[in-house]
Structure formats: structure tokens, C-alpha cells
């Protein structure tokens, strides 16, 4: 799910130069995908109810491969259209994955949330690391299209599970109505936390290599630094969900994750070319813990796979629509201000809002289900 997103930013300068895009339009590539993550998320529960969670994942992988392969084949329209197709596939898979975990591993939600989020992070780190070397040898179009290989490989690995028998991949019951979910305060807390932590993540995913390059670092080092922050996320995603899943309250974990993200933003703002590897490790730990906690809280705040999938849909739909503003807004602020101070200060303000939402979403449920 992540290479299609993480593979864009290391190539962004070359894409913008080749296609004549402004900074705002360059950020719009990631924005287009994240908008689809939000708009198409509500489709996932109905599809999962009809075809089952496992088969829905397989469909998503195949659509993702098609979108990534088409993206670099033409001009600006093809670039955005392919990104939208890829974003649609990721939207569906994002929503159903917490339900898959709840369905297959109901007693080990924390452990397997950590495992699958770590896989996502590793995919992002791999894409960030290899994009610039491939681009330097073959051009940005080959580099961008090569990410389809990841999705095809995953589809081949997943196909035996998805196709073995229809009953095994059922979503666990009928699709849960959204109206009831939206009457619960905890749903709004989870939606806010999901959206704000996603916004702070996608801002850095879209613009970090460009920020480092503007600070004087070479292109390949900027790509490696983005890979480093994604690798640092692995440490957090493998450990935080396991510990947080055993705890009654996830508040201490969401607070520490937000503060680490703030520290990473501050390092990039104040001294991007001084110890950049340190800022990337701190940022990666904060962002890795944040996404893992958001997905863990989704799985823990609903009783069964179908309810988890419905909560995942509303949280990720609204959350990613909010997050979609990030790369475009930061690009627009950079374009208007001519520097990175105003964009990164704005990102820090969002980190503060993430902290508040994380405290509210991480509190244990003590109210009645309808509240």
C-alpha cells in the first residue's frame, strides 16, 4: 500500500521539471491519491460484505498495480488519473485491513496490527531508498512504474488465501450503518486523530526530499533520509501496538507519539542540514507510533470485524480527506512564502491538534455504546 505513495516524493523535482508543474501542482500528485483515500473509503465495507475481506484485498492489489503502471505513461492527465486509481485501491485496502486483523486474529489484535503496519512502513522505506538510483539510470517514468511490481508480488502471495473458499473470507456479518457510528463521540475522536496524524505524515512524505534538497543536500541523500524515517517507523510499529494493545488506556502512547513528531518537525525546521539523520529517526518513531495507534484504536473500539470495517471506513474517509489538504497546502504556502518556515510552522500547529485528538481517542471507553 505504501510504495505507490512514498515513491513519488523522491522523484518530485524531476516530475515537476519534466511536466512543467508548479510546487502546488507537484504536491497535488500526493493530494490526489489521499483525496481518493478519503472519498472511496466508504465503498470498502459494502464491497467486503459482498465479496469478503480477503477477496476485497486481492481486488485492491490488482487495481493498485494497474494504477501505478499507468501513472508514468503519459502527461499530466495520465499522471493524475493513474494516481487516482492507485489511491482508490489503497483506500479500499486501508479500510479492510483492521477488519482482516480482527477476523483472523481476534485475540492478538495489537501484535498483528504491529506486523501489518510494519510491512506498510517497510514498503515505504524500500520505495524511498530505490527511487533515485532507478531514476538516475532509467528516468523517472521507469522508476515510478516499477512500484507496480510490489503490488503484483503481494497479489500473488495473497491469492491462495483469497481464493481458497468464499465462506472463509466473509466480513463477519452485514454492513454496519454509519448513522449509529456517527452518534458515538468516540467515533469523532478516532476520526480526528486518524486525520490529523495522517496530515502530518503526508506533508513530510510529499515534501521532505525537496526540503532537504533546498537545504543543500544531494538528491540521493535526500531520498535516503526519507527512507531512514520510514525505517525508523518500523521500530515503533513493531513495539507500540503490542504494548498499547495490552493497556487499558492508549493516552500515554498517543502523547509520546505526538511529541516525537513535533521534535522531528522542529529539527527539520531549525537545522535541516545539521544531523538530518537524527531528525529523521525521531520523526519516524513519532509517525510510526501514530499510524499504528490510530489503526489499533480503530480495531479496539468496535466489537466484531464488520463493525471494525465500518468504523475504519468513517475514520479513514474523513481522516484522509483532511489529510489530503496537507501536501497541497504546504506546497501553496511554500510557493507564496518562498521558503519552508511558514509551511513547517503550520505543520507544527497541526501536530498540536493531533496531540489533543490522540488524548481523546486514546481514553478507555466507559460510556454506554450509544454515547
C-alpha positions in Angstrom: 0.0 0.0 0.0 2.8 2.4 0.7 5.3 2.3 -2.3 2.8 3.9 -4.6 2.7 6.9 -2.2 6.2 7.0 -0.9 7.8 6.6 -4.4 6.5 10.0 -5.6 8.4 12.4 -3.4 12.0 11.4 -4.2 11.1 11.9 -7.9 9.1 15.1 -7.4 11.7 17.5 -8.7 12.2 15.5 -11.9 8.5 15.1 -12.4 7.8 18.8 -11.9 10.7 19.8 -14.3 9.6 17.3 -17.0 5.9 18.1 -16.9 6.2 21.8 -16.0 4.4 21.6 -12.7 4.3 24.3 -10.0 5.1 23.4 -6.4 1.4 23.3 -5.6 0.7 21.1 -8.6 3.5 18.8 -7.6 2.1 18.4 -4.1 -1.3 17.8 -5.8 0.0 14.4 -7.0 0.0 13.1 -3.5 -3.1 15.1 -2.7 -5.0 13.3 -5.5 -4.2 9.9 -4.0 -5.1 11.0 -0.5 -8.4 12.5 -1.6 -9.2 9.1 -3.1 -8.3 7.5 0.2 -11.0 9.6 1.8 -13.7 9.7 -0.9 -13.6 6.0 -1.7 -13.2 4.6 1.8 -17.0 4.2 2.3 -17.1 1.8 -0.6 -15.0 -0.8 1.1 -17.5 -2.1 3.7 -20.1 -2.8 1.0 -17.6 -4.5 -1.2 -16.3 -6.5 1.7 -19.8 -7.6 2.7 -20.4 -8.8 -0.9 -17.1 -10.5 -1.7 -15.4 -10.9 1.7 -12.5 -9.2 3.3 -9.8 -11.5 1.8 -11.1 -11.2 -1.8 -11.5 -7.4 -1.4 -7.8 -7.2 -0.5 -6.9 -9.1 -3.7 -9.1 -6.9 -5.8 -7.4 -3.8 -4.3 -3.9 -5.2 -5.0 -4.7 -5.8 -8.7 -6.2 -2.3 -9.1 -3.3 -0.8 -7.4 -0.8 -2.4 -9.7 -2.8 -1.1 -12.7 -2.9 2.5 -11.4 0.8 2.6 -10.6 1.7 1.1 -14.0 -0.5 3.7 -15.9 0.7 6.7 -13.9 4.0 7.4 -15.8 2.9 6.5 -19.3 1.7 10.0 -20.5 1.4 13.6 -19.4 -0.2 15.4 -16.5 -3.6 13.9 -17.1 -2.3 10.4 -17.1 -0.2 11.1 -14.0 -3.1 12.3 -12.0 -5.5 9.6 -13.4 -3.2 6.8 -12.5 -2.6 8.3 -9.1 -6.3 8.4 -8.5 -6.8 4.8 -9.5 -3.9 3.8 -7.2 -5.4 5.9 -4.4 -8.8 4.2 -4.9 -7.2 0.8 -4.4 -5.3 1.9 -1.3 -8.5 3.4 0.1 -10.2 0.0 0.0 -7.3 -1.9 1.4 -6.7 0.7 4.2 -10.3 0.2 5.4 -10.5 -3.5 5.3 -7.1 -4.3 6.9 -8.2 -3.6 10.6 -11.2 -5.9 9.9 -8.9 -8.6 8.5 -6.8 -8.5 11.7 -10.0 -8.6 13.8 -11.4 -11.5 11.8 -8.3 -13.7 11.7 -6.5 -12.8 14.9 -9.2 -11.5 17.4 -7.1 -12.3 20.5 -3.9 -10.8 19.1 -5.1 -7.5 17.6 -2.1 -5.5 18.9 0.5 -7.9 17.7 -0.8 -8.3 14.2 -1.7 -4.6 13.8 2.0 -4.0 14.5 3.1 -6.7 12.0 0.9 -5.3 9.1 1.7 -1.7 9.8 5.4 -2.6 9.9 5.0 -4.2 6.5 3.5 -1.0 5.1 6.3 1.1 6.6 9.0 -1.3 5.2 7.4 -0.9 1.7 7.5 2.9 2.0 11.2 2.8 3.1 12.1 0.5 0.3 10.4 2.7 -2.3 12.1 5.9 -0.9 15.5 4.3 -1.0 15.5 2.9 -4.5 13.6 5.6 -6.4 16.5 8.0 -7.0 19.1 5.3 -8.2 16.5 3.9 -10.6 15.6 7.4 -11.8 19.2 8.3 -12.4 19.7 5.2 -14.5 16.4 4.8 -16.3 14.4 8.1 -15.8 11.6 9.0 -13.5 8.9 7.2 -15.6 10.5 3.8 -15.2 11.2 4.4 -11.6 7.6 5.4 -10.9 6.1 2.5 -12.8 8.4 0.0 -11.1 6.4 0.2 -7.9 3.7 -1.9 -9.6 5.9 -4.9 -9.0 5.3 -4.7 -5.2 1.5 -4.8 -5.7 1.7 -7.7 -8.2 4.0 -9.7 -5.8 1.6 -9.1 -2.9 -1.3 -10.2 -5.1 0.4 -13.5 -6.0 1.2 -14.2 -2.3 -2.4 -13.3 -1.2 -4.3 -15.1 -4.0 -4.3 -18.6 -2.4 -5.8 -17.2 0.8 -8.4 -15.1 -1.0 -9.5 -17.8 -3.5 -9.5 -20.9 -1.3 -13.2 -20.6 -0.4 -15.7 -17.8 -0.3 -17.0 -18.5 3.2 -13.6 -18.1 4.7 -13.3 -14.5 3.7 -16.7 -13.2 4.8 -16.7 -9.9 6.6 -18.3 -11.3 9.7 -21.9 -10.1 9.1 -23.9 -7.4 7.4 -22.5 -4.0 6.8 -23.0 -1.8 9.8 -24.9 1.5 9.3 -22.9 4.7 9.5 -25.6 6.7 11.3 -25.2 4.7 14.5 -21.4 5.1 14.5 -21.6 8.9 14.0 -23.8 9.2 17.1 -20.9 8.0 19.2 -18.4 10.6 20.5 -15.6 8.2 20.3 -16.1 7.9 16.5 -15.4 11.6 16.1 -12.3 11.4 18.3 -11.0 8.5 16.3 -11.8 10.3 13.0 -9.9 13.4 14.2 -6.9 11.5 15.4 -6.7 9.5 12.2 -7.0 12.6 10.0 -4.5 14.8 11.9 -1.8 12.2 12.2 -2.2 11.3 8.5 -2.0 15.0 7.6 1.4 15.4 9.4 2.6 12.2 7.8 1.7 13.0 4.2 3.1 16.5 4.4 6.5 15.0 5.2 6.1 12.2 2.7 5.4 14.6 -0.1 8.0 17.3 0.7 10.8 16.0 2.8 13.2 15.3 -0.1 12.5 18.7 -1.6 13.1 20.4 1.8 16.5 18.6 2.2 17.5 19.4 -1.4 16.7 23.1 -0.9 18.8 23.0 2.3 21.8 21.9 0.1 21.7 18.1 0.4 22.2 16.0 -2.8 19.2 14.3 -4.3 20.2 10.7 -3.4 20.9 11.6 0.2 17.5 13.3 0.4 15.9 10.1 -0.8 17.9 8.0 1.7 16.8 10.3 4.5 13.2 9.7 3.6 13.9 6.0 3.6 15.5 6.4 7.1 12.5 8.0 8.6 10.3 5.2 7.2 12.7 2.6 8.6 12.6 4.3 12.0 8.8 3.8 11.8 9.3 0.0 11.8 10.7 0.1 15.3 7.7 1.9 16.6 5.1 -0.1 14.6 6.5 -3.4 15.9 6.5 -2.4 19.5 4.0 0.3 20.3 0.8 -1.6 19.2 1.7 -4.6 21.3 2.3 -2.5 24.4 -0.7 -0.2 23.8 -3.0 -3.1 23.0 -2.4 -4.6 26.4 -3.1 -1.3 28.2 -6.4 0.0 29.4 -5.7 3.5 28.1 -3.7 4.4 24.9 -3.3 8.1 26.0 0.3 7.9 27.2 1.3 6.3 23.9 -0.5 8.9 21.7 1.1 11.7 23.7 4.6 10.4 23.3 4.0 9.8 19.6 2.8 13.3 19.0 5.7 14.9 20.9 8.2 12.8 18.9 6.6 14.0 15.7 6.8 17.6 17.0 10.5 17.1 17.7 11.1 15.8 14.2 9.3 18.8 12.6 11.4 21.2 14.8 14.6 19.6 13.7 13.7 19.9 10.0 12.6 23.5 10.6 15.6 24.7 12.6 18.5 22.7 11.3 17.6 20.6 8.2 21.3 20.1 7.1 22.6 19.5 10.7 22.2 16.0 11.9 19.4 15.3 9.5 19.6 11.6 10.3 18.7 12.3 13.9 15.6 14.3 13.0 14.5 11.5 10.6 14.8 8.8 13.3 12.9 10.9 15.8 10.2 11.8 13.2 9.9 8.2 12.1 9.4 7.0 15.6 6.7 9.5 16.2 4.9 9.0 12.9 5.2 5.2 13.0 3.7 5.1 16.5 0.9 7.5 15.5 -0.3 5.5 12.5 0.0 2.2 14.4 -2.0 3.7 17.3 -4.7 5.1 15.0 -5.3 1.7 13.4 -5.1 -0.1 16.7 -7.7 2.2 18.3 -10.0 1.6 15.3 -9.7 -2.2 15.9 -10.2 -1.8 19.7 -13.2 0.5 19.6 -15.6 -2.0 17.8 -16.6 -5.5 18.8 -16.5 -7.5 15.6 -14.9 -7.5 12.1 -17.9 -5.9 10.4 -18.1 -3.1 13.0 -14.4 -2.6 12.8 -14.6 -2.3 9.0 -17.4 0.3 9.3 -15.6 2.3 11.9 -12.4 2.1 9.8 -14.4 3.4 6.8 -15.8 6.5 8.5 -12.5 7.3 10.3 -10.3 6.9 7.2 -12.8 8.6 4.9 -13.0 11.8 6.9 -9.4 11.4 8.1 -7.8 11.2 4.7 -10.0 14.0 3.2 -8.5 16.1 6.0 -5.0 14.8 5.3 -5.4 15.5 1.6 -5.2 19.2 2.4 -1.7 18.8 3.7 0.6 18.3 0.7 -1.3 20.9 -1.4 -1.5 23.5 1.4 2.2 23.1 2.3 3.1 23.4 -1.4 1.0 26.5 -1.7 2.5 28.1 1.4 6.0 27.3 0.2 5.1 28.8 -3.2 3.7 32.0 -1.7 6.3 32.5 1.0 9.4 31.3 -0.9 10.7 29.3 2.0 9.9 26.4 4.3 9.5 28.3 7.6 5.8 29.1 7.3 4.9 25.6 5.9 6.7 23.8 8.8 5.3 26.1 11.5 1.8 25.3 10.1 2.7 21.6 10.3 3.7 22.1 14.0 0.3 23.6 14.7 -1.3 20.5 13.2 0.9 18.3 15.4 -0.5 20.2 18.4 -4.1 19.4 17.3 -3.0 15.7 16.8 -1.9 15.6 20.4 -5.3 16.8 21.6 -7.2 14.3 19.4 -4.9 11.5 20.4 -5.7 12.1 24.1 -9.5 12.0 23.4 -9.3 8.9 21.1 -6.9 7.0 23.4 -9.1 7.2 26.5 -10.8 3.9 27.5 -14.4 3.7 26.8 -16.5 4.0 29.9 -19.7 5.4 28.4 -22.7 3.5 27.0 -22.4 2.3 23.5 -24.8 4.9 22.1 -22.8 7.8 23.5 
